[in-house]
Amino acid sequence: MNAKQLILERRTVRKYTDQPVPEELVLELLDIAVYAPNHKLREPWRFVLAIDEGRERYVEELLQLLERSGKFDGKTPEQRKALECQFTTVPVYLTVLCQTIGTEAQQTEDLLATAALIQNIQLLATDIGLGVCWKTGKHWYTEEYEQLVGVSSTERVVGVLQLGWPDVVPPVKKRESARNKLTHF
């Protein structure tokens, strides 16, 4: 697939088959994705991989974290089961971290480089038929989650990537033309 096709065909996938994703495949994606542009080759990223037995422990602890944070408060048993299912049916979790050292400008550059790396992962995954959902949100950016995955005092969570073989690939959602957001100097 060429770059244009990859960009146009990339989707956020939220439903996965139960087919396992080999760890070697994830490592191969990461080894290529690290060629994202990053200022002065600081390579500001680090990864925490939850796969196989580690994924089971991770999901168990994540659900406990969500319980303590009130995510399940006021939910019916059916709603709770549906929320739990959203987490337990994901084959692979990859937490992407970025260093938070240096000047404010360096930290911004590092964050943007890490976002470019995540886009590389998504495009590479699309190319081989793997689905990805880049998760952000309040429960991923808490001290409790940072403790769960071992974030150091000089790192931050950029996002959590859920990976798996797609059960459902959503249709394309129309985007507004860039022409509507373009200003000429």
C-alpha positions, 0 to 999 in steps of 0.5 A, spaced: 500 500 500 502 506 498 502 512 503 496 515 500 492 509 501 495 508 508 492 515 510 486 514 507 484 507 510 487 508 517 481 507 522 480 507 529 478 500 531 475 498 537 472 491 536 477 485 535 477 478 534 480 473 539 486 472 534 493 473 538 497 478 536 505 476 536 509 480 541 515 480 535 510 483 530 509 489 535 516 489 536 517 490 529 512 495 528 516 499 534 522 498 531 520 501 524 516 507 528 521 510 531 524 513 525 519 518 526 522 525 526 525 527 533 529 533 534 536 532 535 534 525 535 533 525 542 528 519 541 524 521 547 519 515 547 518 509 552 513 503 551 510 499 556 507 493 553 501 489 556 500 482 552 499 475 553 499 474 561 501 481 562 495 483 559 491 479 563 494 482 569 494 489 566 486 489 565 485 486 572 489 492 575 486 497 570 479 495 572 480 496 579 483 503 578 477 504 574 472 502 580 476 506 585 476 512 580 468 512 580 468 509 572 462 504 574 458 508 579 451 508 578 452 503 572 447 497 572 450 490 572 449 490 564 452 497 563 458 495 567 459 488 564 459 492 557 464 497 560 468 491 562 468 488 556 471 494 552 477 493 556 477 485 556 477 484 549 483 488 547 488 483 545 494 488 546 495 494 550 501 499 549 502 505 553 506 510 550 510 515 554 514 521 553 520 524 557 519 531 560 526 533 561 529 540 558 526 546 556 519 547 555 520 548 547 524 541 548 518 538 551 513 540 546 518 538 540 518 531 544 511 530 545 510 532 538 515 527 536 512 522 540 505 523 537 508 522 530 511 516 532 504 514 534 501 515 527 507 511 524 505 505 529 497 506 526 499 507 519 504 501 519 499 497 523 494 498 517 499 496 512 499 489 515 491 489 517 492 490 524 487 495 528 489 500 533 485 505 537 489 511 540 486 512 547 487 518 551 482 521 557 482 522 564 483 515 567 490 515 563 493 521 565 492 520 573 498 518 578 494 512 579 495 510 572 502 512 572 504 508 578 500 502 574 505 502 568 511 505 572 512 512 569 518 515 572 518 522 574 521 525 568 516 522 563 508 523 561 503 518 558 501 520 551 496 515 550 494 508 550 494 504 544 489 498 543 492 493 538 488 487 535 486 484 529 479 488 527 473 484 528 469 490 525 473 496 521 468 502 521 467 506 515 470 512 513 468 519 516 468 525 512 473 530 513 473 537 512 477 540 506 483 543 508 482 548 503 476 551 509 482 551 514 487 554 509 489 562 510 494 565 505 499 569 508 
